[in-house]
């Protein structure tokens, strides 16, 4: 059955005027062999040729549903999410798919950063907060990257969410990583002056 679908896709391509049919046959074949990156590459090429990116996303998501390993599911979700974000330009669908990744791998840096950017672009401060919190604990971050995330979180608490105590705690996390961080020291000094409350 898999070989039949491959053959039908090639037949559609041989006729040249039927690339969408070929994409459909490759998409169906991919659901039977979700590990075949060659099929995925053909689907990518045909989606680019025909601008049928929604078809591609649907087929990749269907393949992710039947993939047996979480690692493969995550890879396919990420591919579908990037197509939804970059080719279809549907930030809501892209966010939904990236969150499927995070449901399986809560510390996946690529997915966290992608959702982060989507939420910033949409100015959704309250929804951004738990994503930044998750980013602070993500694996594979250098200390300077973690400092940047804690700084953004502190500023979000202070400037957008009116959670001063959480802002203070976030700035303190910055100082745990860089004890002479000028921005954190100045921010804490200003907040303590405003509150007239100096730490002992």
FENFENBEL-V345917 format. One record per residue. N is the residue number from 0. RES is the residue in one letter. SS is DSSP state (~ for helix, > for strand, _ for the rest). Layout:
n={N:N}
res={RES:RES}
ss={SS:SS}
//
This chain:
n={0:1:2:3:4:5:6:7:8:9:10:11:12:13:14:15:16:17:18:19:20:21:22:23:24:25:26:27:28:29:30:31:32:33:34:35:36:37:38:39:40:41:42:43:44:45:46:47:48:49:50:51:52:53:54:55:56:57:58:59:60:61:62:63:64:65:66:67:68:69:70:71:72:73:74:75:76:77:78:79:80:81:82:83:84:85:86:87:88:89:90:91:92:93:94:95:96:97:98:99:100:101:102:103:104:105:106:107:108:109:110:111:112:113:114:115:116:117:118:119:120:121:122:123:124:125:126:127:128:129:130:131:132:133:134:135:136:137:138:139:140:141:142:143:144:145:146:147:148:149:150:151:152:153:154:155:156:157:158:159:160:161:162:163:164:165:166:167:168:169:170:171:172:173:174:175:176:177:178:179:180:181:182:183:184:185:186:187:188:189:190:191:192:193:194:195:196:197:198:199}
res={X:X:X:X:X:X:X:X:X:X:X:X:X:X:X:X:X:X:X:X:X:X:X:X:X:X:X:X:X:X:X:X:X:X:X:X:X:X:X:X:X:X:X:X:X:X:X:X:X:X:X:X:X:X:X:X:X:X:X:X:X:X:X:X:X:X:X:X:X:X:X:X:X:X:X:X:X:X:X:X:X:X:X:X:X:X:X:X:X:X:X:X:X:X:X:X:X:X:X:X:X:X:X:X:X:X:X:X:X:X:X:X:X:X:X:X:X:X:X:X:X:X:X:X:X:X:X:X:X:X:X:X:X:X:X:X:X:X:X:X:X:X:X:X:X:X:X:X:X:X:X:X:X:X:X:X:X:X:X:X:X:X:X:X:X:X:X:X:X:X:X:X:X:X:X:X:X:X:X:X:X:X:X:X:X:X:X:X:X:X:X:X:X:X:X:X:X:X:X:X}
ss={_:~:~:~:~:~:~:~:~:~:~:~:~:~:_:_:_:_:~:~:~:~:~:~:~:~:~:~:~:~:~:~:_:_:_:_:~:~:~:~:~:~:~:~:~:~:~:~:~:~:_:_:~:~:~:~:~:~:~:~:~:~:~:~:~:~:_:_:_:~:~:~:~:~:~:~:~:~:~:~:~:~:~:~:~:~:_:_:_:_:~:~:~:~:~:~:~:~:~:~:~:~:~:~:_:_:_:_:~:~:~:~:~:~:~:~:~:~:~:~:~:_:_:_:~:~:~:~:~:~:~:~:~:~:~:~:_:_:_:_:_:_:~:~:~:~:~:~:~:~:~:~:~:~:~:~:~:~:~:_:_:_:_:~:~:~:~:~:~:~:~:~:~:~:~:~:~:_:_:_:_:~:~:~:~:~:~:~:~:~:~:~:~:~:~:_:_:_:_:_}
//
